[in-house]
């Protein structure tokens, strides 16, 4: 396991604290942190940021924070703390744009209503994961199930392919696939841009 870097550590602490605060007695005093499209009466501008620090259940926050720990520390060391934080936040913003954008598209082109709110760091973490695959494409990672080694670039492609298939097929899997893809695309473009500036 890689030693944890500073920004990754602080992001994990914030996400975990927000999760437990929201699911405790304090939750009654905390406004809705999920993201909604702007026409929804529940929408608040601060949710553009807060949705990426709020999670549905323990498994949700646990998986995202584990992935952030696995991929984030090496990316932070490669990019530096400031640029890594930018990567995380901008990938989360890209996830928001993709999620809301596809809802608008479906609404205005197919008259499909029923916008679903979104929450979680998955989009931001996908951006970090893709950045890891770009920076360290041939690093081998051990999958949990099945326990086989796989190069980072292939793992990232598998994640993207799954989300793309699920999004296009309209799978009702309770996952914001387009948000994941928005975060992944943002992470890819940003790390490519940063590498060109070196």
Protein Blocks (a to p, Z undefined) as FASTA:
>chain_A
ZZddfklmmmmmmmmmmmmmmmmmklmmpccfbdcdfklmkbcfklmmmmmmccfblmlm
mmmmmmmmmmmmmmmmmnopklmmmmmmmmmmmmmmmmmmmmmmmmmmnopghiacdedj
klmmmmmmmmmmmmmmmbccddfbdcddddfklmmmmmmmmmmmmmmnopaehpafklmm
mmmmmmmmmmmmmmmmZZ
